Amino acid sequence: MPNIRIYELAKMLKIENKELIEKLKELGIEVKSHMSGLKEEDAAVVMEVFGLKQNQNTIIAQEKTIEEQKTEQNKQEYQNNKKGKHKKEKNPKQDFSKAEEKQIAEEENTEEEDVAVKYINENPTVKELAEVLGKNASEIVKSLMKKGIMAAINQNIEFDMAVAIAEEFDIILEKEEEKDIMQEVFGQEEEDDERDLKERPPVVVVMGHVDHGKTSLLDSIRHSSVTSNEAGGITQHIGAYTVQIDGKPITFLDTPGHEAFTAMRMRGAQITDIAVLVVAADDGVMPQTIEAINHAKAAGVDIIVAINKMDKPSANPDRVKQELTEYGLLAEDWGGETICVPVSAVNKEGIDQLLEMITLVAEMKELKANPNKKARGAIVEAQLDKGRGSVATVLVQNGTLHVGDPIVAGSAYGKIRAMTDDKGRRVKKAGPSTPVEILGLSEVPTAGDTFYVAENEKQARQVAESVVAKNRENLIKDTPQKVSLDDLFTQIQSGNVKDLNVVVKADVQGSVEAVRQSLERLSNEEVRIRIIHGGVGTITESDVMLASASNAIIIGFNVRPEPAAKLFADEEKVDVRLYRVIYNAIEDITAAMKGMLDPVYEEKVLGHAEIRQLFKASGVGNIAGSYVLDGKFERNCQARITRDGIVIFEGELESLKRFKDDVKEVAAGYECGLVFKKFNDIKVGDFVEAFKMVEVPR
């Protein structure tokens, strides 16, 4: 039985966990991670060895520093001598051959300047190429003529030809990457020098099912009461808070479910380092818990499980651990790697242990940032306050934000007039991983947008105006191409798709598992099918958001998408496939992987109606007195009836009436009578969707 864990021993020796693990490997003691246990005799040997070698290490480090200084000094002397030699050699009195002079000149040129690298779009005009190379257009035209190409100044030339021309002028030409306005103005985040990096606090997101105690747990940590201020005791917004643990700060994000977490990731604002998954000990793993696990895994963050409500008599932590194993989270005390901490937010039990585990995981991740530069970060939350104007909660990711800094975030810009921390105190600056509330923006920015500090307010305004001017359709067009079954084979052939991510939604859990297993069996050496989320019920905006962020397709089995989800899927270009028979789904994906999909009939939705009253007629059956909500209903169209998001009927519309008359169509805003072919099991409150099949050429 192990007597001491690695991280506990590292704490005693006052060294980093990684350093201790490396030392153990040198001594031939095999350990898996910082949570592994050491026998008492092994621990004693390590403590003795480490204590003896500590002074020796200091001497070696000093000797190494002296050696490095000598090397640097020698290098400097060599450079000075070389320059002096060249100066001598350039003396006209010295007698050198022309070949030697040429060689010396080439060496000097190589030392003085590197080969220039310039960037240009794919098919530039002669004029654009001349501007990039810093030459006259006539010189470019002459070079093209030598290669047998007659081109006017505004004529486009191929990229390969532009590269060949640039090489004549000792310039390397590369294709310009598509940049958004922000990156064009502020550039990509440059890698910082290791010496400039300082340790930063971890950013922790708290996730889990509704009413499992996420915010209550955070209250226990903050010794405050956020839940009392929330409508109905449920979190309606995102909060960002900082707490101090043994002098080390930790930043917590409290999210209302998983949607905001994914929305931020989808917009490229990966702002969290660790996810704390809160699961109620008396309730176990619930649908939102599963979604939270999938979202955290897709985001690639470390997961710590907090088993809450341990104070309840019905608490069963072992059942929670058992259920978590089904989703790839195996607790440490069961031989896995997932840290599980039993806690009680009400009695404040296990809180210290949870915080210690968070600090430990953060220490292993070695989180660092450069505080000595212009700040960049993410908008966590934003709102319009009547008295204060636009108020935004921001999380600084790199650099330091100061009061008075001109900033821009999407279409919002301004000069920071005031900053307050999570406790409402006025602050003048905020470093990396610090959440603050700022005032002074021109409008309310979008949560998840990246903010940048500009040179001045004028530049910030110009960038924001450029963002507003850019057409939304162009932004959608510039996003990476989404995977669809129609072009799956082409993307596999070009090597763009190695994993086909799929979100599965079905009417019952059994169907989800059946579809999951059937699809996963289709994986081959070219493409692997990964089910990133499986759930029961109608297809929601959250599912589309996850599919868009993970470049996945959605397969619906006996379910329909919500109208808002359908619009969102169209906007995000997410491929949503709906099936009634499991074999059709398998055949479609198999055919798509082989590039043999047949031409299909696409469903064109005509309109939606709600059944508000039932009439019985002899010889006809039940007539659905309905109100057309949107679109229109046509005679002889197909109809689909859904009840609580589940499809209960799909077939022909037998008759369409207005009062007692048969009509060709009924538009939105009017009432009508609907009779369905061979189907009478209708109820008030059911929704009817009218559609027809239209042939779509591939």
Order of alpha helices (4+ residues) and beta strands (2+ residues): beta-alpha-alpha-beta-alpha-alpha-beta-alpha-alpha-alpha-beta-alpha-beta-beta-alpha-beta-beta-alpha-beta-alpha-beta-alpha-beta-alpha-beta-beta-beta-beta-beta-beta-beta-beta-beta-alpha-alpha-alpha-beta-alpha-beta-alpha-beta-alpha-beta-alpha-beta-beta-beta-beta-beta-beta-beta-beta
